[in-house]
Amino acid sequence: MTAVAIAADRDRDALGVPVRGLTVLYDARCPLCTFLRDWLARQRQLVPLDFVPAGSDEARRRFPSLDQRAALDEITVVGDAGQVYRGSAAWIVCLWALREHRPLAYRLSTPAGARLARGAVLAAAKWRESHSSRARAQWGGSVYYSGDGWVYDPQRGWTYNPPGCDSGTCATG
């Protein structure tokens, strides 16, 4: 193993860095965001992570000069000394705060790793966009429920039979 590889794999002392705590601002209405918040909270942390819903009264009180709208659009992490990380940099710093994932954070902070991290953030943004309230309103909902009259047949796909129209001959107007 080369000296560069050894240096990259060796953990750096969390007590010797200027960041002693991180606040993760996340979209509390987004299922992906809350899932990832819960996952981050379950991990062993070298640097404490505090989770605050973006755009909340608490977020505005703690960070009055921060653009809360931008924090709702993409993950934002604020360091205890005022450092602000957004997008892929925010994800990398979250991983850096975790005991088991700090080596991955170092790899993602390289030019090649940064491209991978950015791709992951873009994929998550695309997923969020497809599951947003705007997309649900445009397409009539993101999930079909049998109680609403939807039935799935593997041969024919989804069909709609409005409740109370079991015979399939309902008055339409």
MODELLER restraints for C-alpha pairs under 7 A, 6 or more apart:
rsr = mdl.restraints
at = mdl.atoms
rsr.add(forms.Gaussian(group=physical.xy_distance, feature=features.Distance(at['CA:8:A'], at['CA:106:A']), mean=6.85, stdev=0.5))
rsr.add(forms.Gaussian(group=physical.xy_distance, feature=features.Distance(at['CA:9:A'], at['CA:103:A']), mean=6.10, stdev=0.5))
rsr.add(forms.Gaussian(group=physical.xy_distance, feature=features.Distance(at['CA:14:A'], at['CA:46:A']), mean=6.41, stdev=0.5))
rsr.add(forms.Gaussian(group=physical.xy_distance, feature=features.Distance(at['CA:19:A'], at['CA:79:A']), mean=6.24, stdev=0.5))
rsr.add(forms.Gaussian(group=physical.xy_distance, feature=features.Distance(at['CA:19:A'], at['CA:80:A']), mean=6.27, stdev=0.5))
rsr.add(forms.Gaussian(group=physical.xy_distance, feature=features.Distance(at['CA:19:A'], at['CA:81:A']), mean=6.96, stdev=0.5))
rsr.add(forms.Gaussian(group=physical.xy_distance, feature=features.Distance(at['CA:20:A'], at['CA:47:A']), mean=5.94, stdev=0.5))
rsr.add(forms.Gaussian(group=physical.xy_distance, feature=features.Distance(at['CA:20:A'], at['CA:80:A']), mean=6.45, stdev=0.5))
rsr.add(forms.Gaussian(group=physical.xy_distance, feature=features.Distance(at['CA:21:A'], at['CA:47:A']), mean=5.51, stdev=0.5))
rsr.add(forms.Gaussian(group=physical.xy_distance, feature=features.Distance(at['CA:21:A'], at['CA:48:A']), mean=4.96, stdev=0.5))
rsr.add(forms.Gaussian(group=physical.xy_distance, feature=features.Distance(at['CA:21:A'], at['CA:49:A']), mean=6.14, stdev=0.5))
rsr.add(forms.Gaussian(group=physical.xy_distance, feature=features.Distance(at['CA:21:A'], at['CA:79:A']), mean=6.09, stdev=0.5))
rsr.add(forms.Gaussian(group=physical.xy_distance, feature=features.Distance(at['CA:21:A'], at['CA:80:A']), mean=5.41, stdev=0.5))
rsr.add(forms.Gaussian(group=physical.xy_distance, feature=features.Distance(at['CA:22:A'], at['CA:48:A']), mean=6.29, stdev=0.5))
rsr.add(forms.Gaussian(group=physical.xy_distance, feature=features.Distance(at['CA:22:A'], at['CA:49:A']), mean=4.98, stdev=0.5))
rsr.add(forms.Gaussian(group=physical.xy_distance, feature=features.Distance(at['CA:22:A'], at['CA:50:A']), mean=6.16, stdev=0.5))
rsr.add(forms.Gaussian(group=physical.xy_distance, feature=features.Distance(at['CA:22:A'], at['CA:77:A']), mean=6.49, stdev=0.5))
rsr.add(forms.Gaussian(group=physical.xy_distance, feature=features.Distance(at['CA:22:A'], at['CA:78:A']), mean=5.66, stdev=0.5))
rsr.add(forms.Gaussian(group=physical.xy_distance, feature=features.Distance(at['CA:22:A'], at['CA:79:A']), mean=4.57, stdev=0.5))
rsr.add(forms.Gaussian(group=physical.xy_distance, feature=features.Distance(at['CA:22:A'], at['CA:80:A']), mean=6.02, stdev=0.5))
rsr.add(forms.Gaussian(group=physical.xy_distance, feature=features.Distance(at['CA:23:A'], at['CA:49:A']), mean=5.75, stdev=0.5))
rsr.add(forms.Gaussian(group=physical.xy_distance, feature=features.Distance(at['CA:23:A'], at['CA:50:A']), mean=4.59, stdev=0.5))
rsr.add(forms.Gaussian(group=physical.xy_distance, feature=features.Distance(at['CA:23:A'], at['CA:51:A']), mean=5.76, stdev=0.5))
rsr.add(forms.Gaussian(group=physical.xy_distance, feature=features.Distance(at['CA:23:A'], at['CA:52:A']), mean=6.94, stdev=0.5))
rsr.add(forms.Gaussian(group=physical.xy_distance, feature=features.Distance(at['CA:23:A'], at['CA:77:A']), mean=5.53, stdev=0.5))
rsr.add(forms.Gaussian(group=physical.xy_distance, feature=features.Distance(at['CA:23:A'], at['CA:78:A']), mean=5.13, stdev=0.5))
rsr.add(forms.Gaussian(group=physical.xy_distance, feature=features.Distance(at['CA:23:A'], at['CA:79:A']), mean=6.40, stdev=0.5))
rsr.add(forms.Gaussian(group=physical.xy_distance, feature=features.Distance(at['CA:24:A'], at['CA:49:A']), mean=6.72, stdev=0.5))
rsr.add(forms.Gaussian(group=physical.xy_distance, feature=features.Distance(at['CA:24:A'], at['CA:50:A']), mean=5.98, stdev=0.5))
rsr.add(forms.Gaussian(group=physical.xy_distance, feature=features.Distance(at['CA:24:A'], at['CA:51:A']), mean=4.86, stdev=0.5))
rsr.add(forms.Gaussian(group=physical.xy_distance, feature=features.Distance(at['CA:24:A'], at['CA:52:A']), mean=6.19, stdev=0.5))
rsr.add(forms.Gaussian(group=physical.xy_distance, feature=features.Distance(at['CA:24:A'], at['CA:76:A']), mean=6.16, stdev=0.5))
rsr.add(forms.Gaussian(group=physical.xy_distance, feature=features.Distance(at['CA:24:A'], at['CA:77:A']), mean=4.53, stdev=0.5))
rsr.add(forms.Gaussian(group=physical.xy_distance, feature=features.Distance(at['CA:24:A'], at['CA:78:A']), mean=6.60, stdev=0.5))
rsr.add(forms.Gaussian(group=physical.xy_distance, feature=features.Distance(at['CA:25:A'], at['CA:51:A']), mean=6.14, stdev=0.5))
rsr.add(forms.Gaussian(group=physical.xy_distance, feature=features.Distance(at['CA:25:A'], at['CA:52:A']), mean=5.09, stdev=0.5))
rsr.add(forms.Gaussian(group=physical.xy_distance, feature=features.Distance(at['CA:25:A'], at['CA:53:A']), mean=5.45, stdev=0.5))
rsr.add(forms.Gaussian(group=physical.xy_distance, feature=features.Distance(at['CA:25:A'], at['CA:54:A']), mean=4.87, stdev=0.5))
rsr.add(forms.Gaussian(group=physical.xy_distance, feature=features.Distance(at['CA:25:A'], at['CA:71:A']), mean=6.56, stdev=0.5))
rsr.add(forms.Gaussian(group=physical.xy_distance, feature=features.Distance(at['CA:25:A'], at['CA:75:A']), mean=6.21, stdev=0.5))
rsr.add(forms.Gaussian(group=physical.xy_distance, feature=features.Distance(at['CA:25:A'], at['CA:76:A']), mean=5.28, stdev=0.5))
rsr.add(forms.Gaussian(group=physical.xy_distance, feature=features.Distance(at['CA:25:A'], at['CA:77:A']), mean=5.96, stdev=0.5))
rsr.add(forms.Gaussian(group=physical.xy_distance, feature=features.Distance(at['CA:26:A'], at['CA:33:A']), mean=6.17, stdev=0.5))
rsr.add(forms.Gaussian(group=physical.xy_distance, feature=features.Distance(at['CA:26:A'], at['CA:52:A']), mean=6.67, stdev=0.5))
rsr.add(forms.Gaussian(group=physical.xy_distance, feature=features.Distance(at['CA:26:A'], at['CA:53:A']), mean=5.15, stdev=0.5))
rsr.add(forms.Gaussian(group=physical.xy_distance, feature=features.Distance(at['CA:26:A'], at['CA:54:A']), mean=5.21, stdev=0.5))
rsr.add(forms.Gaussian(group=physical.xy_distance, feature=features.Distance(at['CA:26:A'], at['CA:72:A']), mean=6.51, stdev=0.5))
rsr.add(forms.Gaussian(group=physical.xy_distance, feature=features.Distance(at['CA:26:A'], at['CA:75:A']), mean=5.56, stdev=0.5))
rsr.add(forms.Gaussian(group=physical.xy_distance, feature=features.Distance(at['CA:26:A'], at['CA:76:A']), mean=6.97, stdev=0.5))
rsr.add(forms.Gaussian(group=physical.xy_distance, feature=features.Distance(at['CA:27:A'], at['CA:33:A']), mean=5.97, stdev=0.5))
rsr.add(forms.Gaussian(group=physical.xy_distance, feature=features.Distance(at['CA:27:A'], at['CA:53:A']), mean=5.82, stdev=0.5))
rsr.add(forms.Gaussian(group=physical.xy_distance, feature=features.Distance(at['CA:27:A'], at['CA:54:A']), mean=5.66, stdev=0.5))
rsr.add(forms.Gaussian(group=physical.xy_distance, feature=features.Distance(at['CA:27:A'], at['CA:72:A']), mean=5.35, stdev=0.5))
rsr.add(forms.Gaussian(group=physical.xy_distance, feature=features.Distance(at['CA:28:A'], at['CA:34:A']), mean=5.97, stdev=0.5))
rsr.add(forms.Gaussian(group=physical.xy_distance, feature=features.Distance(at['CA:28:A'], at['CA:53:A']), mean=5.42, stdev=0.5))
rsr.add(forms.Gaussian(group=physical.xy_distance, feature=features.Distance(at['CA:43:A'], at['CA:98:A']), mean=6.47, stdev=0.5))
rsr.add(forms.Gaussian(group=physical.xy_distance, feature=features.Distance(at['CA:44:A'], at['CA:98:A']), mean=5.82, stdev=0.5))
rsr.add(forms.Gaussian(group=physical.xy_distance, feature=features.Distance(at['CA:44:A'], at['CA:99:A']), mean=5.58, stdev=0.5))
rsr.add(forms.Gaussian(group=physical.xy_distance, feature=features.Distance(at['CA:45:A'], at['CA:97:A']), mean=5.75, stdev=0.5))
rsr.add(forms.Gaussian(group=physical.xy_distance, feature=features.Distance(at['CA:45:A'], at['CA:98:A']), mean=4.42, stdev=0.5))
rsr.add(forms.Gaussian(group=physical.xy_distance, feature=features.Distance(at['CA:45:A'], at['CA:99:A']), mean=5.49, stdev=0.5))
rsr.add(forms.Gaussian(group=physical.xy_distance, feature=features.Distance(at['CA:46:A'], at['CA:97:A']), mean=5.33, stdev=0.5))
rsr.add(forms.Gaussian(group=physical.xy_distance, feature=features.Distance(at['CA:46:A'], at['CA:98:A']), mean=5.54, stdev=0.5))
rsr.add(forms.Gaussian(group=physical.xy_distance, feature=features.Distance(at['CA:46:A'], at['CA:99:A']), mean=5.47, stdev=0.5))
rsr.add(forms.Gaussian(group=physical.xy_distance, feature=features.Distance(at['CA:47:A'], at['CA:97:A']), mean=4.77, stdev=0.5))
rsr.add(forms.Gaussian(group=physical.xy_distance, feature=features.Distance(at['CA:47:A'], at['CA:98:A']), mean=7.00, stdev=0.5))
rsr.add(forms.Gaussian(group=physical.xy_distance, feature=features.Distance(at['CA:52:A'], at['CA:59:A']), mean=6.31, stdev=0.5))
rsr.add(forms.Gaussian(group=physical.xy_distance, feature=features.Distance(at['CA:53:A'], at['CA:59:A']), mean=6.75, stdev=0.5))
rsr.add(forms.Gaussian(group=physical.xy_distance, feature=features.Distance(at['CA:54:A'], at['CA:68:A']), mean=6.14, stdev=0.5))
rsr.add(forms.Gaussian(group=physical.xy_distance, feature=features.Distance(at['CA:54:A'], at['CA:71:A']), mean=5.81, stdev=0.5))
rsr.add(forms.Gaussian(group=physical.xy_distance, feature=features.Distance(at['CA:54:A'], at['CA:72:A']), mean=5.55, stdev=0.5))
rsr.add(forms.Gaussian(group=physical.xy_distance, feature=features.Distance(at['CA:55:A'], at['CA:68:A']), mean=5.04, stdev=0.5))
rsr.add(forms.Gaussian(group=physical.xy_distance, feature=features.Distance(at['CA:55:A'], at['CA:69:A']), mean=6.78, stdev=0.5))
rsr.add(forms.Gaussian(group=physical.xy_distance, feature=features.Distance(at['CA:55:A'], at['CA:72:A']), mean=6.75, stdev=0.5))
rsr.add(forms.Gaussian(group=physical.xy_distance, feature=features.Distance(at['CA:74:A'], at['CA:86:A']), mean=6.80, stdev=0.5))
rsr.add(forms.Gaussian(group=physical.xy_distance, feature=features.Distance(at['CA:74:A'], at['CA:87:A']), mean=5.80, stdev=0.5))
rsr.add(forms.Gaussian(group=physical.xy_distance, feature=features.Distance(at['CA:75:A'], at['CA:86:A']), mean=5.87, stdev=0.5))
rsr.add(forms.Gaussian(group=physical.xy_distance, feature=features.Distance(at['CA:75:A'], at['CA:87:A']), mean=5.63, stdev=0.5))
rsr.add(forms.Gaussian(group=physical.xy_distance, feature=features.Distance(at['CA:75:A'], at['CA:90:A']), mean=6.50, stdev=0.5))
rsr.add(forms.Gaussian(group=physical.xy_distance, feature=features.Distance(at['CA:76:A'], at['CA:85:A']), mean=5.67, stdev=0.5))
rsr.add(forms.Gaussian(group=physical.xy_distance, feature=features.Distance(at['CA:76:A'], at['CA:86:A']), mean=4.57, stdev=0.5))
rsr.add(forms.Gaussian(group=physical.xy_distance, feature=features.Distance(at['CA:76:A'], at['CA:87:A']), mean=6.74, stdev=0.5))
rsr.add(forms.Gaussian(group=physical.xy_distance, feature=features.Distance(at['CA:76:A'], at['CA:90:A']), mean=5.90, stdev=0.5))
rsr.add(forms.Gaussian(group=physical.xy_distance, feature=features.Distance(at['CA:77:A'], at['CA:84:A']), mean=5.81, stdev=0.5))
rsr.add(forms.Gaussian(group=physical.xy_distance, feature=features.Distance(at['CA:77:A'], at['CA:85:A']), mean=5.08, stdev=0.5))
rsr.add(forms.Gaussian(group=physical.xy_distance, feature=features.Distance(at['CA:77:A'], at['CA:86:A']), mean=6.47, stdev=0.5))
rsr.add(forms.Gaussian(group=physical.xy_distance, feature=features.Distance(at['CA:77:A'], at['CA:90:A']), mean=5.49, stdev=0.5))
rsr.add(forms.Gaussian(group=physical.xy_distance, feature=features.Distance(at['CA:78:A'], at['CA:84:A']), mean=4.61, stdev=0.5))
rsr.add(forms.Gaussian(group=physical.xy_distance, feature=features.Distance(at['CA:78:A'], at['CA:85:A']), mean=6.35, stdev=0.5))
rsr.add(forms.Gaussian(group=physical.xy_distance, feature=features.Distance(at['CA:87:A'], at['CA:121:A']), mean=6.58, stdev=0.5))
rsr.add(forms.Gaussian(group=physical.xy_distance, feature=features.Distance(at['CA:88:A'], at['CA:117:A']), mean=5.63, stdev=0.5))
rsr.add(forms.Gaussian(group=physical.xy_distance, feature=features.Distance(at['CA:88:A'], at['CA:118:A']), mean=5.33, stdev=0.5))
rsr.add(forms.Gaussian(group=physical.xy_distance, feature=features.Distance(at['CA:88:A'], at['CA:121:A']), mean=5.91, stdev=0.5))
rsr.add(forms.Gaussian(group=physical.xy_distance, feature=features.Distance(at['CA:92:A'], at['CA:105:A']), mean=5.19, stdev=0.5))
rsr.add(forms.Gaussian(group=physical.xy_distance, feature=features.Distance(at['CA:92:A'], at['CA:108:A']), mean=6.71, stdev=0.5))
rsr.add(forms.Gaussian(group=physical.xy_distance, feature=features.Distance(at['CA:95:A'], at['CA:101:A']), mean=5.32, stdev=0.5))
rsr.add(forms.Gaussian(group=physical.xy_distance, feature=features.Distance(at['CA:95:A'], at['CA:102:A']), mean=5.68, stdev=0.5))
rsr.add(forms.Gaussian(group=physical.xy_distance, feature=features.Distance(at['CA:95:A'], at['CA:105:A']), mean=5.40, stdev=0.5))
rsr.add(forms.Gaussian(group=physical.xy_distance, feature=features.Distance(at['CA:96:A'], at['CA:102:A']), mean=4.26, stdev=0.5))
rsr.add(forms.Gaussian(group=physical.xy_distance, feature=features.Distance(at['CA:96:A'], at['CA:105:A']), mean=5.09, stdev=0.5))
rsr.add(forms.Gaussian(group=physical.xy_distance, feature=features.Distance(at['CA:107:A'], at['CA:113:A']), mean=5.72, stdev=0.5))
rsr.add(forms.Gaussian(group=physical.xy_distance, feature=features.Distance(at['CA:108:A'], at['CA:114:A']), mean=5.17, stdev=0.5))
rsr.add(forms.Gaussian(group=physical.xy_distance, feature=features.Distance(at['CA:108:A'], at['CA:117:A']), mean=6.27, stdev=0.5))
rsr.add(forms.Gaussian(group=physical.xy_distance, feature=features.Distance(at['CA:131:A'], at['CA:142:A']), mean=6.78, stdev=0.5))
rsr.add(forms.Gaussian(group=physical.xy_distance, feature=features.Distance(at['CA:136:A'], at['CA:142:A']), mean=5.40, stdev=0.5))
rsr.add(forms.Gaussian(group=physical.xy_distance, feature=features.Distance(at['CA:144:A'], at['CA:150:A']), mean=6.14, stdev=0.5))
rsr.add(forms.Gaussian(group=physical.xy_distance, feature=features.Distance(at['CA:148:A'], at['CA:162:A']), mean=6.92, stdev=0.5))
rsr.add(forms.Gaussian(group=physical.xy_distance, feature=features.Distance(at['CA:148:A'], at['CA:163:A']), mean=6.51, stdev=0.5))
rsr.add(forms.Gaussian(group=physical.xy_distance, feature=features.Distance(at['CA:149:A'], at['CA:160:A']), mean=5.49, stdev=0.5))
rsr.add(forms.Gaussian(group=physical.xy_distance, feature=features.Distance(at['CA:149:A'], at['CA:161:A']), mean=4.82, stdev=0.5))
rsr.add(forms.Gaussian(group=physical.xy_distance, feature=features.Distance(at['CA:149:A'], at['CA:162:A']), mean=4.68, stdev=0.5))
rsr.add(forms.Gaussian(group=physical.xy_distance, feature=features.Distance(at['CA:149:A'], at['CA:163:A']), mean=5.30, stdev=0.5))
rsr.add(forms.Gaussian(group=physical.xy_distance, feature=features.Distance(at['CA:150:A'], at['CA:158:A']), mean=6.58, stdev=0.5))
rsr.add(forms.Gaussian(group=physical.xy_distance, feature=features.Distance(at['CA:150:A'], at['CA:159:A']), mean=5.74, stdev=0.5))
rsr.add(forms.Gaussian(group=physical.xy_distance, feature=features.Distance(at['CA:150:A'], at['CA:160:A']), mean=4.57, stdev=0.5))
rsr.add(forms.Gaussian(group=physical.xy_distance, feature=features.Distance(at['CA:150:A'], at['CA:161:A']), mean=6.20, stdev=0.5))
rsr.add(forms.Gaussian(group=physical.xy_distance, feature=features.Distance(at['CA:151:A'], at['CA:158:A']), mean=5.65, stdev=0.5))
rsr.add(forms.Gaussian(group=physical.xy_distance, feature=features.Distance(at['CA:151:A'], at['CA:159:A']), mean=5.42, stdev=0.5))
rsr.add(forms.Gaussian(group=physical.xy_distance, feature=features.Distance(at['CA:151:A'], at['CA:160:A']), mean=6.37, stdev=0.5))
rsr.add(forms.Gaussian(group=physical.xy_distance, feature=features.Distance(at['CA:152:A'], at['CA:158:A']), mean=4.47, stdev=0.5))
rsr.add(forms.Gaussian(group=physical.xy_distance, feature=features.Distance(at['CA:152:A'], at['CA:159:A']), mean=6.43, stdev=0.5))
rsr.add(forms.Gaussian(group=physical.xy_distance, feature=features.Distance(at['CA:161:A'], at['CA:168:A']), mean=6.64, stdev=0.5))
